[in-house]
């Protein structure tokens, strides 16, 4: 199984300054040295803010990925290559665009064309005009 985009972005943040809040409420801000696929993070030269508001300095820390509440990554990662759409034709292309709509309209599917056996007519027993003598009980819905 391949990794998702959020983990790829986390790997791109290696070497940059990030902020990490743990489930216990402690906030770590420092340089991300290594990130693993399970979000385990090794960081250096940190400023840590504890739950009670005290601030301290740490040289190294290793945070288990399952204990991370959220991460704040640098804004420059918004331009990371994994956010680019495959195909690269430009901003105006979306999976099925205007050309697919025009092709469907050109095919002529829908109302008002000569359909010749494509389910446009109704069953004769449902049509009241086709029955001599008016409606017959027990025949159709009409």
N, C-alpha and C positions, 0 to 999 in steps of 0.2 A: 504494500500500500504506500502511495506517495504522500509526502507531507503537504499540508495546505499552505495557502498564501500567508496567513498570520505567522506561521513558524518560519517561512522563508524571509519575511520582513524582519523577524527577530534576529535571524542569522545575519542579515544585512547590517543590523545595528552593531555588530561586533566591532569594537574599537572606538565607538562613540559613547558619549555621556548619556545615560538613561536614568529614569527614576522608576523604582520598583516599590510597590506597596504590598506587604504581606497580609495574610489573613488575621494576624495578631494586631495589625494597625501600625506597624513600624514602617517607616519610609526610608528607603536607601537610595542615594543619588551618587553615581560614580561611573567610572569607565567600565563598559561591558567587555570582558576579556573573552569569554566563550559562552555560547548558548547551545544547549542540546535540544534534540527534537521533542523531548518531554518537558521543555521549558526550564530545566535546571540552568541556573545562571551563575557564572563566576564573575565577580566584579572586583575592581581595585580602586584605591584612593577615594574612599567613600565618606560621605556625610550621612549619618543616620539620625533620624528624628524618632525618638521613642514615643510610646502612647501618651506618656505623661507630659510631653513637650520638651524634655531634655534633648539636647543636641550633642552628638559625639562624632569623633573621627575614627575610622577603621582603615587598616591597610588593605586587607583582603576579606572577602566574604563569599560564601557559596550558598545559594538559596535553592531549596528544592522546588521544582516546578509546580507541584500540586499545592504548595503553600503560598503561591503568588496570587494576589487579588487582582491587580492590574499593573500594566507597564506603561510608562510614558516614553515614547521614542522620539528621536529628533524629527523635525518637520521636513528635513531634506529627503527623508525616505518616502515622501509622497511621490517622488519622481522615480522610484525604484522600477526596474524593468518588469517585475511580475505584475504590475498594475496596468501594463500596456495590453491592449487587445491584440489577439493573434490575427494575422492577416495584414495589418498595417496599411490599409488603404486610406486611412484618414479618419477625421471625426464624423463624417456624414454616413458611415456605413454601420448598419445594424443588421443582424442576421437575415431577416427577411424584410427588405425595404420596399421602396417604391416600384422597383422593377418586377418584383414578385406580384404585387398588387395589379400592375398593368397587365402582366401575363394572364392572371386569373380573369380579369375583365375581358381580355381579348378572346379567351376560350368561349365566352358566351354562356357560361353556366348560370342558371338563375331563371328569372321570370321573363316572359315576353318573347322568347325566341322559339323557333320551330324545334321542338324537342324530340319528336318522333319516337315515342315509346320510352321516354325517360321518366315516367311516373308523374306526368303533369295532369292527366285526365282523372276523372273520378269513376268509380264503379257504377255501371248502369243501374243496378238495383238501388243505389243510394240517391239516384237522381229522380225526382218526382215527375218531371215532364215526360220521361220515357215510359211510364206505366199507364196503360189504357185504363180508363175508369177511375183515375185518382189514386189515392193511397191504398195499399193493401196492408191489413194488420199483420204484424209479425215479420215484415220484410224490411230490414235495414233500420236505420235510426230515424229516418225522415218521417 
